[in-house]
Amino acid sequence: ADVNSFIEVVQKYEHITELTPEIMHELIEKIVVYAPEKSSGHRTQQIEIHFRFDVAVATAIADSREYDKKKKAA
């Protein structure tokens, strides 16, 4: 049942051009941002996105080295 509900909500926003707070509230249960860790002179930080309906959790690692490369290129 959760998967079907999730699919219905995702299909509703299939062609959005802007992510609004309302859409985020409907799709995401919570976002967990862990304390940053620093080693080898750079900082990493883990972020988890928990979607509603208990169907998925996305995890990302923000790395300061990647941010610094993008910042220098700009």
mmJSON file of the N, C-alpha and C atoms, coordinates in Angstrom:
{"data_MODEL":{"atom_site":{
"group_PDB":["ATOM","ATOM","ATOM","ATOM","ATOM","ATOM","ATOM","ATOM","ATOM","ATOM","ATOM","ATOM","ATOM","ATOM","ATOM","ATOM","ATOM","ATOM","ATOM","ATOM","ATOM","ATOM","ATOM","ATOM","ATOM","ATOM","ATOM","ATOM","ATOM","ATOM","ATOM","ATOM","ATOM","ATOM","ATOM","ATOM","ATOM","ATOM","ATOM","ATOM","ATOM","ATOM","ATOM","ATOM","ATOM","ATOM","ATOM","ATOM","ATOM","ATOM","ATOM","ATOM","ATOM","ATOM","ATOM","ATOM","ATOM","ATOM","ATOM","ATOM","ATOM","ATOM","ATOM","ATOM","ATOM","ATOM","ATOM","ATOM","ATOM","ATOM","ATOM","ATOM","ATOM","ATOM","ATOM","ATOM","ATOM","ATOM","ATOM","ATOM","ATOM","ATOM","ATOM","ATOM","ATOM","ATOM","ATOM","ATOM","ATOM","ATOM","ATOM","ATOM","ATOM","ATOM","ATOM","ATOM","ATOM","ATOM","ATOM","ATOM","ATOM","ATOM","ATOM","ATOM","ATOM","ATOM","ATOM","ATOM","ATOM","ATOM","ATOM","ATOM","ATOM","ATOM","ATOM","ATOM","ATOM","ATOM","ATOM","ATOM","ATOM","ATOM","ATOM","ATOM","ATOM","ATOM","ATOM","ATOM","ATOM","ATOM","ATOM","ATOM","ATOM","ATOM","ATOM","ATOM","ATOM","ATOM","ATOM","ATOM","ATOM","ATOM","ATOM","ATOM","ATOM","ATOM","ATOM","ATOM","ATOM","ATOM","ATOM","ATOM","ATOM","ATOM","ATOM","ATOM","ATOM","ATOM","ATOM","ATOM","ATOM","ATOM","ATOM","ATOM","ATOM","ATOM","ATOM","ATOM","ATOM","ATOM","ATOM","ATOM","ATOM","ATOM","ATOM","ATOM","ATOM","ATOM","ATOM","ATOM","ATOM","ATOM","ATOM","ATOM","ATOM","ATOM","ATOM","ATOM","ATOM","ATOM","ATOM","ATOM","ATOM","ATOM","ATOM","ATOM","ATOM","ATOM","ATOM","ATOM","ATOM","ATOM","ATOM","ATOM","ATOM","ATOM","ATOM","ATOM","ATOM","ATOM","ATOM","ATOM","ATOM","ATOM","ATOM","ATOM","ATOM","ATOM","ATOM","ATOM","ATOM","ATOM"],
"id":[1,2,3,4,5,6,7,8,9,10,11,12,13,14,15,16,17,18,19,20,21,22,23,24,25,26,27,28,29,30,31,32,33,34,35,36,37,38,39,40,41,42,43,44,45,46,47,48,49,50,51,52,53,54,55,56,57,58,59,60,61,62,63,64,65,66,67,68,69,70,71,72,73,74,75,76,77,78,79,80,81,82,83,84,85,86,87,88,89,90,91,92,93,94,95,96,97,98,99,100,101,102,103,104,105,106,107,108,109,110,111,112,113,114,115,116,117,118,119,120,121,122,123,124,125,126,127,128,129,130,131,132,133,134,135,136,137,138,139,140,141,142,143,144,145,146,147,148,149,150,151,152,153,154,155,156,157,158,159,160,161,162,163,164,165,166,167,168,169,170,171,172,173,174,175,176,177,178,179,180,181,182,183,184,185,186,187,188,189,190,191,192,193,194,195,196,197,198,199,200,201,202,203,204,205,206,207,208,209,210,211,212,213,214,215,216,217,218,219,220,221,222],
"type_symbol":["N","C","C","N","C","C","N","C","C","N","C","C","N","C","C","N","C","C","N","C","C","N","C","C","N","C","C","N","C","C","N","C","C","N","C","C","N","C","C","N","C","C","N","C","C","N","C","C","N","C","C","N","C","C","N","C","C","N","C","C","N","C","C","N","C","C","N","C","C","N","C","C","N","C","C","N","C","C","N","C","C","N","C","C","N","C","C","N","C","C","N","C","C","N","C","C","N","C","C","N","C","C","N","C","C","N","C","C","N","C","C","N","C","C","N","C","C","N","C","C","N","C","C","N","C","C","N","C","C","N","C","C","N","C","C","N","C","C","N","C","C","N","C","C","N","C","C","N","C","C","N","C","C","N","C","C","N","C","C","N","C","C","N","C","C","N","C","C","N","C","C","N","C","C","N","C","C","N","C","C","N","C","C","N","C","C","N","C","C","N","C","C","N","C","C","N","C","C","N","C","C","N","C","C","N","C","C","N","C","C","N","C","C","N","C","C","N","C","C","N","C","C"],
"label_atom_id":["N","CA","C","N","CA","C","N","CA","C","N","CA","C","N","CA","C","N","CA","C","N","CA","C","N","CA","C","N","CA","C","N","CA","C","N","CA","C","N","CA","C","N","CA","C","N","CA","C","N","CA","C","N","CA","C","N","CA","C","N","CA","C","N","CA","C","N","CA","C","N","CA","C","N","CA","C","N","CA","C","N","CA","C","N","CA","C","N","CA","C","N","CA","C","N","CA","C","N","CA","C","N","CA","C","N","CA","C","N","CA","C","N","CA","C","N","CA","C","N","CA","C","N","CA","C","N","CA","C","N","CA","C","N","CA","C","N","CA","C","N","CA","C","N","CA","C","N","CA","C","N","CA","C","N","CA","C","N","CA","C","N","CA","C","N","CA","C","N","CA","C","N","CA","C","N","CA","C","N","CA","C","N","CA","C","N","CA","C","N","CA","C","N","CA","C","N","CA","C","N","CA","C","N","CA","C","N","CA","C","N","CA","C","N","CA","C","N","CA","C","N","CA","C","N","CA","C","N","CA","C","N","CA","C","N","CA","C","N","CA","C","N","CA","C","N","CA","C","N","CA","C","N","CA","C","N","CA","C"],
"label_alt_id":[null,null,null,null,null,null,null,null,null,null,null,null,null,null,null,null,null,null,null,null,null,null,null,null,null,null,null,null,null,null,null,null,null,null,null,null,null,null,null,null,null,null,null,null,null,null,null,null,null,null,null,null,null,null,null,null,null,null,null,null,null,null,null,null,null,null,null,null,null,null,null,null,null,null,null,null,null,null,null,null,null,null,null,null,null,null,null,null,null,null,null,null,null,null,null,null,null,null,null,null,null,null,null,null,null,null,null,null,null,null,null,null,null,null,null,null,null,null,null,null,null,null,null,null,null,null,null,null,null,null,null,null,null,null,null,null,null,null,null,null,null,null,null,null,null,null,null,null,null,null,null,null,null,null,null,null,null,null,null,null,null,null,null,null,null,null,null,null,null,null,null,null,null,null,null,null,null,null,null,null,null,null,null,null,null,null,null,null,null,null,null,null,null,null,null,null,null,null,null,null,null,null,null,null,null,null,null,null,null,null,null,null,null,null,null,null,null,null,null,null,null,null],
"label_comp_id":["ALA","ALA","ALA","ASP","ASP","ASP","VAL","VAL","VAL","ASN","ASN","ASN","SER","SER","SER","PHE","PHE","PHE","ILE","ILE","ILE","GLU","GLU","GLU","VAL","VAL","VAL","VAL","VAL","VAL","GLN","GLN","GLN","LYS","LYS","LYS","TYR","TYR","TYR","GLU","GLU","GLU","HIS","HIS","HIS","ILE","ILE","ILE","THR","THR","THR","GLU","GLU","GLU","LEU","LEU","LEU","THR","THR","THR","PRO","PRO","PRO","GLU","GLU","GLU","ILE","ILE","ILE","MET","MET","MET","HIS","HIS","HIS","GLU","GLU","GLU","LEU","LEU","LEU","ILE","ILE","ILE","GLU","GLU","GLU","LYS","LYS","LYS","ILE","ILE","ILE","VAL","VAL","VAL","VAL","VAL","VAL","TYR","TYR","TYR","ALA","ALA","ALA","PRO","PRO","PRO","GLU","GLU","GLU","LYS","LYS","LYS","SER","SER","SER","SER","SER","SER","GLY","GLY","GLY","HIS","HIS","HIS","ARG","ARG","ARG","THR","THR","THR","GLN","GLN","GLN","GLN","GLN","GLN","ILE","ILE","ILE","GLU","GLU","GLU","ILE","ILE","ILE","HIS","HIS","HIS","PHE","PHE","PHE","ARG","ARG","ARG","PHE","PHE","PHE","ASP","ASP","ASP","VAL","VAL","VAL","ALA","ALA","ALA","VAL","VAL","VAL","ALA","ALA","ALA","THR","THR","THR","ALA","ALA","ALA","ILE","ILE","ILE","ALA","ALA","ALA","ASP","ASP","ASP","SER","SER","SER","ARG","ARG","ARG","GLU","GLU","GLU","TYR","TYR","TYR","ASP","ASP","ASP","LYS","LYS","LYS","LYS","LYS","LYS","LYS","LYS","LYS","LYS","LYS","LYS","ALA","ALA","ALA","ALA","ALA","ALA"],
"label_asym_id":["A","A","A","A","A","A","A","A","A","A","A","A","A","A","A","A","A","A","A","A","A","A","A","A","A","A","A","A","A","A","A","A","A","A","A","A","A","A","A","A","A","A","A","A","A","A","A","A","A","A","A","A","A","A","A","A","A","A","A","A","A","A","A","A","A","A","A","A","A","A","A","A","A","A","A","A","A","A","A","A","A","A","A","A","A","A","A","A","A","A","A","A","A","A","A","A","A","A","A","A","A","A","A","A","A","A","A","A","A","A","A","A","A","A","A","A","A","A","A","A","A","A","A","A","A","A","A","A","A","A","A","A","A","A","A","A","A","A","A","A","A","A","A","A","A","A","A","A","A","A","A","A","A","A","A","A","A","A","A","A","A","A","A","A","A","A","A","A","A","A","A","A","A","A","A","A","A","A","A","A","A","A","A","A","A","A","A","A","A","A","A","A","A","A","A","A","A","A","A","A","A","A","A","A","A","A","A","A","A","A","A","A","A","A","A","A","A","A","A","A","A","A"],
"label_entity_id":["1","1","1","1","1","1","1","1","1","1","1","1","1","1","1","1","1","1","1","1","1","1","1","1","1","1","1","1","1","1","1","1","1","1","1","1","1","1","1","1","1","1","1","1","1","1","1","1","1","1","1","1","1","1","1","1","1","1","1","1","1","1","1","1","1","1","1","1","1","1","1","1","1","1","1","1","1","1","1","1","1","1","1","1","1","1","1","1","1","1","1","1","1","1","1","1","1","1","1","1","1","1","1","1","1","1","1","1","1","1","1","1","1","1","1","1","1","1","1","1","1","1","1","1","1","1","1","1","1","1","1","1","1","1","1","1","1","1","1","1","1","1","1","1","1","1","1","1","1","1","1","1","1","1","1","1","1","1","1","1","1","1","1","1","1","1","1","1","1","1","1","1","1","1","1","1","1","1","1","1","1","1","1","1","1","1","1","1","1","1","1","1","1","1","1","1","1","1","1","1","1","1","1","1","1","1","1","1","1","1","1","1","1","1","1","1","1","1","1","1","1","1"],
"label_seq_id":[1,1,1,2,2,2,3,3,3,4,4,4,5,5,5,6,6,6,7,7,7,8,8,8,9,9,9,10,10,10,11,11,11,12,12,12,13,13,13,14,14,14,15,15,15,16,16,16,17,17,17,18,18,18,19,19,19,20,20,20,21,21,21,22,22,22,23,23,23,24,24,24,25,25,25,26,26,26,27,27,27,28,28,28,29,29,29,30,30,30,31,31,31,32,32,32,33,33,33,34,34,34,35,35,35,36,36,36,37,37,37,38,38,38,39,39,39,40,40,40,41,41,41,42,42,42,43,43,43,44,44,44,45,45,45,46,46,46,47,47,47,48,48,48,49,49,49,50,50,50,51,51,51,52,52,52,53,53,53,54,54,54,55,55,55,56,56,56,57,57,57,58,58,58,59,59,59,60,60,60,61,61,61,62,62,62,63,63,63,64,64,64,65,65,65,66,66,66,67,67,67,68,68,68,69,69,69,70,70,70,71,71,71,72,72,72,73,73,73,74,74,74],
"pdbx_PDB_ins_code":[null,null,null,null,null,null,null,null,null,null,null,null,null,null,null,null,null,null,null,null,null,null,null,null,null,null,null,null,null,null,null,null,null,null,null,null,null,null,null,null,null,null,null,null,null,null,null,null,null,null,null,null,null,null,null,null,null,null,null,null,null,null,null,null,null,null,null,null,null,null,null,null,null,null,null,null,null,null,null,null,null,null,null,null,null,null,null,null,null,null,null,null,null,null,null,null,null,null,null,null,null,null,null,null,null,null,null,null,null,null,null,null,null,null,null,null,null,null,null,null,null,null,null,null,null,null,null,null,null,null,null,null,null,null,null,null,null,null,null,null,null,null,null,null,null,null,null,null,null,null,null,null,null,null,null,null,null,null,null,null,null,null,null,null,null,null,null,null,null,null,null,null,null,null,null,null,null,null,null,null,null,null,null,null,null,null,null,null,null,null,null,null,null,null,null,null,null,null,null,null,null,null,null,null,null,null,null,null,null,null,null,null,null,null,null,null,null,null,null,null,null,null],
"Cartn_x":[0.83,0.0,0.866,1.948,2.828,3.476,3.875,4.518,3.542,2.31,1.311,1.019,0.909,0.675,1.847,3.058,4.252,4.297,4.0,4.009,2.985,1.814,0.79,1.285,1.932,2.438,3.557,4.477,5.591,5.071,4.097,3.539,2.877,2.306,1.672,2.685,3.946,4.991,6.012,5.638,6.571,7.21,6.482,6.998,7.128,7.503,7.65,8.883,8.843,9.994,10.613,9.929,10.424,10.045,11.009,10.755,10.291,9.022,8.443,8.416,8.268,8.143,6.962,5.874,4.703,5.024,5.739,6.116,7.065,8.033,8.976,8.251,7.297,6.562,5.742,5.263,4.462,5.327,6.562,7.432,8.384,8.813,9.893,9.383,9.722,9.369,10.331,11.644,12.64,13.971,14.813,16.179,17.09,18.041,18.974,20.34,20.895,22.219,23.132,24.138,25.061,26.147,26.782,27.882,29.006,29.674,30.764,31.948,32.638,33.87,35.006,36.149,37.285,38.474,39.007,40.219,40.983,42.271,43.132,42.926,42.569,42.452,41.171,40.222,38.952,37.807,36.648,35.479,34.441,33.86,32.744,31.563,30.38,29.176,28.116,27.575,26.567,25.18,24.361,22.988,22.075,21.001,20.017,18.677,18.023,16.68,15.734,14.805,13.82,12.515,12.132,10.902,9.696,8.549,7.313,6.954,6.043,5.517,6.496,7.599,8.57,9.021,9.293,9.714,11.175,11.778,13.145,13.835,15.158,16.025,17.214,17.519,18.667,19.751,20.983,22.114,23.123,23.651,24.672,25.781,26.977,28.114,28.565,28.488,28.978,30.462,31.286,32.739,33.27,33.996,34.496,35.448,36.148,37.057,36.272,35.121,34.291,33.747,33.342,32.829,33.925,35.135,36.235,36.578,36.504,36.763,35.742,34.477,33.419,33.566,33.919,34.055,35.198,36.33,37.477,37.187,36.36,36.031,35.109,34.368,33.396,34.04],
"Cartn_y":[-1.197,0.0,1.25,1.237,2.405,2.672,1.62,1.79,2.404,1.92,2.479,3.939,4.284,5.683,6.561,6.052,6.8,7.036,6.009,6.131,7.168,7.185,8.177,9.597,9.821,11.167,11.546,10.623,10.91,11.217,10.468,10.725,12.097,12.522,13.843,14.959,14.727,15.743,15.366,14.521,14.01,15.109,16.155,17.189,18.555,18.58,19.868,20.595,21.9,22.716,23.423,23.352,24.017,23.177,22.985,22.237,23.216,23.105,24.021,23.36,24.146,23.562,22.588,22.88,21.995,20.62,20.599,19.333,18.562,19.263,18.6,17.985,18.697,18.18,16.952,16.899,15.747,14.523,14.734,13.622,13.169,14.091,13.798,13.814,12.756,12.651,13.481,13.253,14.019,13.987,14.953,15.029,15.051,14.122,14.017,14.473,15.487,15.996,15.679,14.842,14.427,15.473,15.398,16.307,16.098,17.168,17.026,16.274,15.552,14.882,15.503,15.661,16.269,15.327,14.964,14.148,14.488,14.34,14.617,16.029,16.95,18.345,18.714,17.804,18.176,17.67,18.232,17.959,17.178,16.165,15.455,15.493,15.392,15.437,14.548,13.625,12.703,13.307,13.104,13.61,12.456,12.238,11.211,11.878,11.457,11.933,10.744,10.839,9.783,10.195,9.43,9.728,9.201,9.77,9.306,7.923,7.282,5.986,4.836,5.037,3.975,3.187,3.866,3.153,3.408,4.486,4.776,5.713,5.541,6.463,6.738,8.0,8.378,8.91,8.513,8.97,9.641,10.762,11.464,11.894,12.019,12.524,13.818,14.906,16.189,16.272,16.512,16.52,17.907,18.496,19.861,19.94,18.851,18.893,19.118,18.471,18.669,20.09,20.622,21.996,22.984,22.77,23.675,23.685,22.533,22.468,23.296,23.172,23.921,25.411,25.759,27.174,27.824,27.108,27.66,27.809,26.923,26.981,28.148,28.618,29.694,31.041],
"Cartn_z":[0.0,0.0,0.0,0.792,0.832,-0.522,-1.208,-2.508,-3.508,-3.528,-4.454,-4.148,-2.878,-2.49,-2.908,-2.692,-3.06,-4.57,-5.345,-6.806,-7.263,-6.661,-7.012,-6.777,-5.637,-5.322,-6.28,-6.558,-7.458,-8.866,-9.339,-10.668,-10.74,-9.64,-9.578,-9.866,-9.47,-9.637,-10.698,-11.627,-12.627,-13.47,-13.784,-14.687,-14.009,-12.762,-12.072,-12.59,-12.525,-12.916,-11.723,-10.586,-9.378,-8.165,-7.279,-6.046,-4.978,-4.601,-3.618,-2.244,-1.183,0.161,0.258,-0.43,-0.381,-0.959,-2.078,-2.701,-1.782,-1.218,-0.31,0.884,1.452,2.608,2.25,1.022,0.614,0.319,-0.141,-0.528,0.574,1.448,2.385,3.826,4.548,5.969,6.817,6.587,7.344,6.624,6.964,6.462,7.678,7.698,8.823,8.326,8.977,8.633,9.806,9.554,10.607,10.817,11.961,12.268,11.252,10.859,9.885,10.489,9.625,10.026,9.242,9.896,9.222,9.317,8.161,8.127,6.858,6.897,5.739,5.194,6.057,5.641,4.916,4.808,4.195,5.048,4.807,5.629,4.823,5.447,4.836,5.792,5.222,6.043,5.4,6.194,5.693,5.836,4.798,4.774,4.373,5.111,4.78,4.502,3.438,3.112,3.247,4.183,4.423,3.755,2.739,2.02,2.789,2.556,3.189,2.656,3.292,2.88,3.098,3.801,4.114,2.887,1.793,0.586,0.21,0.701,0.288,1.27,1.35,2.077,1.168,0.946,0.123,1.044,0.783,1.577,0.652,1.081,0.306,1.246,0.706,1.457,0.785,1.514,1.015,1.357,0.353,0.533,0.198,1.122,0.912,-0.27,-0.603,-1.763,-3.045,-3.187,-4.375,-4.42,-3.279,-3.216,-3.596,-3.075,-3.375,-4.863,-5.537,-6.979,-7.739,-7.387,-8.056,-7.797,-6.568,-6.204,-6.981,-7.142,-7.858,-9.349,-9.898,-11.326,-11.651,-10.692,-10.92,-11.096],
"occupancy":[1.0,1.0,1.0,1.0,1.0,1.0,1.0,1.0,1.0,1.0,1.0,1.0,1.0,1.0,1.0,1.0,1.0,1.0,1.0,1.0,1.0,1.0,1.0,1.0,1.0,1.0,1.0,1.0,1.0,1.0,1.0,1.0,1.0,1.0,1.0,1.0,1.0,1.0,1.0,1.0,1.0,1.0,1.0,1.0,1.0,1.0,1.0,1.0,1.0,1.0,1.0,1.0,1.0,1.0,1.0,1.0,1.0,1.0,1.0,1.0,1.0,1.0,1.0,1.0,1.0,1.0,1.0,1.0,1.0,1.0,1.0,1.0,1.0,1.0,1.0,1.0,1.0,1.0,1.0,1.0,1.0,1.0,1.0,1.0,1.0,1.0,1.0,1.0,1.0,1.0,1.0,1.0,1.0,1.0,1.0,1.0,1.0,1.0,1.0,1.0,1.0,1.0,1.0,1.0,1.0,1.0,1.0,1.0,1.0,1.0,1.0,1.0,1.0,1.0,1.0,1.0,1.0,1.0,1.0,1.0,1.0,1.0,1.0,1.0,1.0,1.0,1.0,1.0,1.0,1.0,1.0,1.0,1.0,1.0,1.0,1.0,1.0,1.0,1.0,1.0,1.0,1.0,1.0,1.0,1.0,1.0,1.0,1.0,1.0,1.0,1.0,1.0,1.0,1.0,1.0,1.0,1.0,1.0,1.0,1.0,1.0,1.0,1.0,1.0,1.0,1.0,1.0,1.0,1.0,1.0,1.0,1.0,1.0,1.0,1.0,1.0,1.0,1.0,1.0,1.0,1.0,1.0,1.0,1.0,1.0,1.0,1.0,1.0,1.0,1.0,1.0,1.0,1.0,1.0,1.0,1.0,1.0,1.0,1.0,1.0,1.0,1.0,1.0,1.0,1.0,1.0,1.0,1.0,1.0,1.0,1.0,1.0,1.0,1.0,1.0,1.0,1.0,1.0,1.0,1.0,1.0,1.0],
"B_iso_or_equiv":[0.0,0.0,0.0,0.0,0.0,0.0,0.0,0.0,0.0,0.0,0.0,0.0,0.0,0.0,0.0,0.0,0.0,0.0,0.0,0.0,0.0,0.0,0.0,0.0,0.0,0.0,0.0,0.0,0.0,0.0,0.0,0.0,0.0,0.0,0.0,0.0,0.0,0.0,0.0,0.0,0.0,0.0,0.0,0.0,0.0,0.0,0.0,0.0,0.0,0.0,0.0,0.0,0.0,0.0,0.0,0.0,0.0,0.0,0.0,0.0,0.0,0.0,0.0,0.0,0.0,0.0,0.0,0.0,0.0,0.0,0.0,0.0,0.0,0.0,0.0,0.0,0.0,0.0,0.0,0.0,0.0,0.0,0.0,0.0,0.0,0.0,0.0,0.0,0.0,0.0,0.0,0.0,0.0,0.0,0.0,0.0,0.0,0.0,0.0,0.0,0.0,0.0,0.0,0.0,0.0,0.0,0.0,0.0,0.0,0.0,0.0,0.0,0.0,0.0,0.0,0.0,0.0,0.0,0.0,0.0,0.0,0.0,0.0,0.0,0.0,0.0,0.0,0.0,0.0,0.0,0.0,0.0,0.0,0.0,0.0,0.0,0.0,0.0,0.0,0.0,0.0,0.0,0.0,0.0,0.0,0.0,0.0,0.0,0.0,0.0,0.0,0.0,0.0,0.0,0.0,0.0,0.0,0.0,0.0,0.0,0.0,0.0,0.0,0.0,0.0,0.0,0.0,0.0,0.0,0.0,0.0,0.0,0.0,0.0,0.0,0.0,0.0,0.0,0.0,0.0,0.0,0.0,0.0,0.0,0.0,0.0,0.0,0.0,0.0,0.0,0.0,0.0,0.0,0.0,0.0,0.0,0.0,0.0,0.0,0.0,0.0,0.0,0.0,0.0,0.0,0.0,0.0,0.0,0.0,0.0,0.0,0.0,0.0,0.0,0.0,0.0,0.0,0.0,0.0,0.0,0.0,0.0],
"pdbx_formal_charge":[null,null,null,null,null,null,null,null,null,null,null,null,null,null,null,null,null,null,null,null,null,null,null,null,null,null,null,null,null,null,null,null,null,null,null,null,null,null,null,null,null,null,null,null,null,null,null,null,null,null,null,null,null,null,null,null,null,null,null,null,null,null,null,null,null,null,null,null,null,null,null,null,null,null,null,null,null,null,null,null,null,null,null,null,null,null,null,null,null,null,null,null,null,null,null,null,null,null,null,null,null,null,null,null,null,null,null,null,null,null,null,null,null,null,null,null,null,null,null,null,null,null,null,null,null,null,null,null,null,null,null,null,null,null,null,null,null,null,null,null,null,null,null,null,null,null,null,null,null,null,null,null,null,null,null,null,null,null,null,null,null,null,null,null,null,null,null,null,null,null,null,null,null,null,null,null,null,null,null,null,null,null,null,null,null,null,null,null,null,null,null,null,null,null,null,null,null,null,null,null,null,null,null,null,null,null,null,null,null,null,null,null,null,null,null,null,null,null,null,null,null,null],
"auth_seq_id":[1,1,1,2,2,2,3,3,3,4,4,4,5,5,5,6,6,6,7,7,7,8,8,8,9,9,9,10,10,10,11,11,11,12,12,12,13,13,13,14,14,14,15,15,15,16,16,16,17,17,17,18,18,18,19,19,19,20,20,20,21,21,21,22,22,22,23,23,23,24,24,24,25,25,25,26,26,26,27,27,27,28,28,28,29,29,29,30,30,30,31,31,31,32,32,32,33,33,33,34,34,34,35,35,35,36,36,36,37,37,37,38,38,38,39,39,39,40,40,40,41,41,41,42,42,42,43,43,43,44,44,44,45,45,45,46,46,46,47,47,47,48,48,48,49,49,49,50,50,50,51,51,51,52,52,52,53,53,53,54,54,54,55,55,55,56,56,56,57,57,57,58,58,58,59,59,59,60,60,60,61,61,61,62,62,62,63,63,63,64,64,64,65,65,65,66,66,66,67,67,67,68,68,68,69,69,69,70,70,70,71,71,71,72,72,72,73,73,73,74,74,74],
"auth_comp_id":["ALA","ALA","ALA","ASP","ASP","ASP","VAL","VAL","VAL","ASN","ASN","ASN","SER","SER","SER","PHE","PHE","PHE","ILE","ILE","ILE","GLU","GLU","GLU","VAL","VAL","VAL","VAL","VAL","VAL","GLN","GLN","GLN","LYS","LYS","LYS","TYR","TYR","TYR","GLU","GLU","GLU","HIS","HIS","HIS","ILE","ILE","ILE","THR","THR","THR","GLU","GLU","GLU","LEU","LEU","LEU","THR","THR","THR","PRO","PRO","PRO","GLU","GLU","GLU","ILE","ILE","ILE","MET","MET","MET","HIS","HIS","HIS","GLU","GLU","GLU","LEU","LEU","LEU","ILE","ILE","ILE","GLU","GLU","GLU","LYS","LYS","LYS","ILE","ILE","ILE","VAL","VAL","VAL","VAL","VAL","VAL","TYR","TYR","TYR","ALA","ALA","ALA","PRO","PRO","PRO","GLU","GLU","GLU","LYS","LYS","LYS","SER","SER","SER","SER","SER","SER","GLY","GLY","GLY","HIS","HIS","HIS","ARG","ARG","ARG","THR","THR","THR","GLN","GLN","GLN","GLN","GLN","GLN","ILE","ILE","ILE","GLU","GLU","GLU","ILE","ILE","ILE","HIS","HIS","HIS","PHE","PHE","PHE","ARG","ARG","ARG","PHE","PHE","PHE","ASP","ASP","ASP","VAL","VAL","VAL","ALA","ALA","ALA","VAL","VAL","VAL","ALA","ALA","ALA","THR","THR","THR","ALA","ALA","ALA","ILE","ILE","ILE","ALA","ALA","ALA","ASP","ASP","ASP","SER","SER","SER","ARG","ARG","ARG","GLU","GLU","GLU","TYR","TYR","TYR","ASP","ASP","ASP","LYS","LYS","LYS","LYS","LYS","LYS","LYS","LYS","LYS","LYS","LYS","LYS","ALA","ALA","ALA","ALA","ALA","ALA"],
"auth_asym_id":["A","A","A","A","A","A","A","A","A","A","A","A","A","A","A","A","A","A","A","A","A","A","A","A","A","A","A","A","A","A","A","A","A","A","A","A","A","A","A","A","A","A","A","A","A","A","A","A","A","A","A","A","A","A","A","A","A","A","A","A","A","A","A","A","A","A","A","A","A","A","A","A","A","A","A","A","A","A","A","A","A","A","A","A","A","A","A","A","A","A","A","A","A","A","A","A","A","A","A","A","A","A","A","A","A","A","A","A","A","A","A","A","A","A","A","A","A","A","A","A","A","A","A","A","A","A","A","A","A","A","A","A","A","A","A","A","A","A","A","A","A","A","A","A","A","A","A","A","A","A","A","A","A","A","A","A","A","A","A","A","A","A","A","A","A","A","A","A","A","A","A","A","A","A","A","A","A","A","A","A","A","A","A","A","A","A","A","A","A","A","A","A","A","A","A","A","A","A","A","A","A","A","A","A","A","A","A","A","A","A","A","A","A","A","A","A","A","A","A","A","A","A"],
"auth_atom_id":["N","CA","C","N","CA","C","N","CA","C","N","CA","C","N","CA","C","N","CA","C","N","CA","C","N","CA","C","N","CA","C","N","CA","C","N","CA","C","N","CA","C","N","CA","C","N","CA","C","N","CA","C","N","CA","C","N","CA","C","N","CA","C","N","CA","C","N","CA","C","N","CA","C","N","CA","C","N","CA","C","N","CA","C","N","CA","C","N","CA","C","N","CA","C","N","CA","C","N","CA","C","N","CA","C","N","CA","C","N","CA","C","N","CA","C","N","CA","C","N","CA","C","N","CA","C","N","CA","C","N","CA","C","N","CA","C","N","CA","C","N","CA","C","N","CA","C","N","CA","C","N","CA","C","N","CA","C","N","CA","C","N","CA","C","N","CA","C","N","CA","C","N","CA","C","N","CA","C","N","CA","C","N","CA","C","N","CA","C","N","CA","C","N","CA","C","N","CA","C","N","CA","C","N","CA","C","N","CA","C","N","CA","C","N","CA","C","N","CA","C","N","CA","C","N","CA","C","N","CA","C","N","CA","C","N","CA","C","N","CA","C","N","CA","C","N","CA","C","N","CA","C","N","CA","C","N","CA","C"],
"pdbx_PDB_model_num":[1,1,1,1,1,1,1,1,1,1,1,1,1,1,1,1,1,1,1,1,1,1,1,1,1,1,1,1,1,1,1,1,1,1,1,1,1,1,1,1,1,1,1,1,1,1,1,1,1,1,1,1,1,1,1,1,1,1,1,1,1,1,1,1,1,1,1,1,1,1,1,1,1,1,1,1,1,1,1,1,1,1,1,1,1,1,1,1,1,1,1,1,1,1,1,1,1,1,1,1,1,1,1,1,1,1,1,1,1,1,1,1,1,1,1,1,1,1,1,1,1,1,1,1,1,1,1,1,1,1,1,1,1,1,1,1,1,1,1,1,1,1,1,1,1,1,1,1,1,1,1,1,1,1,1,1,1,1,1,1,1,1,1,1,1,1,1,1,1,1,1,1,1,1,1,1,1,1,1,1,1,1,1,1,1,1,1,1,1,1,1,1,1,1,1,1,1,1,1,1,1,1,1,1,1,1,1,1,1,1,1,1,1,1,1,1,1,1,1,1,1,1]
}}}
